[in-house]
Amino acid sequence: MPLALSIDDFLQHPGPILDVRSPGEYAQGHIPGAISFPLFTDDERAKVGTCYKQVGRDEAVELGFEIAGPKCAAFVRQAKALAPDRRLRVHCWRGGMRSGGVGWILATAGFQVYTLDGGYKAYRRWVRQVLATPKPMIILGGMTGTAKTLILHELAQLGEPVIDLEGLANNRGSSYGALMLPPQPSTEHYENLLAAAWAKFSGDRPIWLEAESRRVGTCRIPDELFLQMMAAPTLEITRSVEERLDLLVSLYGEANPEDLIIATQRIQRRLGGQQAKAAVDFIRAGDLRSACAIILNYYDRTYRHDLERRGQTLPTLNLTGLSPNESAQHLRQHLPQTLALTP
């Protein structure tokens, strides 16, 4: 028979994680790395739920067996392909009938099955607890185009603890942030991804993150983490305007011009009608550098205004002339001095 595990034991146990909730529930948010293994489709789940509310529990259970029964052989075949060693972890929403049913089927077929006590609901409580755990961090700030994200990637390559807030959100945090990137996760799943990353780091080494507003595209940074970021030391990276333009042209040079135009038109009111029109005209003419210069001026003004509004004066580090790799090595090699720069 399946053995129920606490959330900590469940996450550390070997074997694939099978999420037996419906595809819609899985898409909304799931344990990172879990495999969608639905007992019911979204429509089937709705029918069972309606039956439970309108007729009763016994009838809903019978309907569930009627729907799931013909699928049992397919479940076993799929599980064999996913877990050749016959060890599996299974969960549903509350750790109830769905995971219990699938777990029983697979255990009967010879699998060693572990279920999650409390289900995905228990996992979401774990997410909140993990994100609220205080850890030292350093925030990299700076205007658009200063290569903050690239520096973070290089720091990670050097073995530093790094969380890429934009990478996990599939968005660069501006009107242009979604270009050439996959669809964004839901905010719920973004929290799951952040918690998984946060839980990996322990000890006294500071975690490097990029300064962000509360939202990265449509994803919202959870309060537990955002409040820690606001209290953490922040270092502002600066570079020459020419280097910043080089980076932006390199980054967006492969984007569809029409997508760039749409993104520019989204901030037309803030850019100003004439500036927006000029930027669009430059994009259509293939002069992305001139368009970026107009747009960069707007984002610079916005960045400075936000600092003034908060009353912040950040310590700065000029990295003009240094590649992202050289910048990361400089920050890493001079970490004590870097920390001394920050209040």
Secondary structure, 3 states (H helix, E strand, C coil): CCEEECHHHHHHCCCCEEECCCHHHHHHCCCCCCEECCCCCHHHHHHHHHHHHHCCHHHHHHHHHHHHHHHHHHHHHHHHHHCCCCEEEEECCCCCHHHHHHHHHHHHCCCEEEEECCHHHHHHHHHHHHHCCCCCEEEEEECCCCCHHHHHHHHHHCCCCECCHHHHHCCCCCCCCCCCCCCCCCHHHHHHHHHHHHHHCCCCCCEEEECCCCEECCEECCHHHHHHHHHCCEEEEECCHHHHHHHHHHHHCCCCHHHHHHHHHHCHHHHCHHHHHHHHHHHHCCCHHHHHHHHHHHHHHHHHHHHHHHCCCCCEEECCCCCHHHHHHHHHHCHHHHHHHCC
